[in-house]
């Protein structure tokens, strides 16, 4: 499977756009490649990994992403299954 690569300008713009759509404040933690990009350790990543500490934040984030047109991918590619990924919003 061929993946799109996300750089700092794309991730930053997308997070700002998501923030404007949010009905309330949600605390997120960027991990993986996206975190490394913000630290200047990597130029691009194939996905953006986000962790939320509270279930209500996850619900708010999921609803917002769906409202924005993101879709939940149910059948994950094999390389994501090996990582134990539970779902992807694309």
C-alpha positions in Angstrom: 0.0 0.0 0.0 1.3 3.5 -0.9 1.0 6.1 1.8 0.8 9.9 1.6 3.5 11.7 3.5 2.6 14.5 6.0 5.0 17.3 6.7 5.1 20.0 9.4 3.1 22.6 7.4 0.3 20.1 6.5 0.0 18.7 10.1 0.1 22.2 11.6 -2.6 23.5 9.3 -4.8 20.5 9.7 -4.6 20.6 13.5 -5.5 24.3 13.5 -8.5 23.5 11.2 -9.6 20.7 13.5 -9.3 23.1 16.5 -11.6 25.6 14.9 -14.2 22.9 14.4 -14.0 21.6 18.0 -17.1 22.5 20.1 -14.9 22.5 23.2 -11.3 22.3 24.2 -9.7 18.8 24.0 -6.2 17.9 25.2 -4.3 15.8 22.7 -0.8 14.4 22.7 1.1 13.9 19.5 3.3 10.8 19.5 5.3 9.0 16.9 6.4 10.6 13.7 4.3 13.8 14.1 5.9 14.5 17.5 9.4 14.0 15.9 8.5 16.4 13.2 7.6 19.1 15.7 10.9 18.5 17.4 12.8 18.9 14.1 13.9 15.2 14.1 12.0 14.1 11.0 10.8 15.7 7.8 7.5 13.8 7.2 5.4 10.9 8.4 2.8 8.5 6.9 0.3 9.1 9.7 -0.4 11.3 12.7 -0.7 9.5 16.0 -2.9 11.2 18.6 -3.5 10.1 22.2 -6.2 11.5 24.4 -6.3 10.9 28.2 -10.1 11.2 28.7 -12.8 9.2 27.0 -15.0 12.4 26.6 -12.1 14.0 24.7 -11.9 11.0 22.4 -15.7 11.2 21.7 -15.4 15.0 21.0 -12.4 14.5 18.7 -14.0 11.6 16.9 -17.3 13.5 16.3 -15.4 16.5 15.1 -13.3 14.5 12.7 -16.5 12.8 11.3 -18.2 16.2 11.0 -15.2 17.4 9.0 -15.5 14.5 6.6 -12.8 12.2 8.0 -13.8 8.5 7.8 -13.1 5.7 10.1 -11.2 2.9 8.4 -12.5 -0.4 9.7 -10.3 -2.8 7.8 -6.8 -1.8 8.5 -3.8 -2.6 6.3 -1.7 -5.4 7.6 1.2 -3.2 8.7 -1.2 -1.3 11.0 -2.7 -4.5 12.3 0.8 -5.7 13.3 1.1 -2.5 15.4 -2.1 -3.2 17.3 -3.8 -0.1 15.9 -7.5 0.0 16.9 -8.8 2.5 14.2 -7.8 5.2 11.8 -9.6 8.3 10.8 -8.6 9.3 7.3 
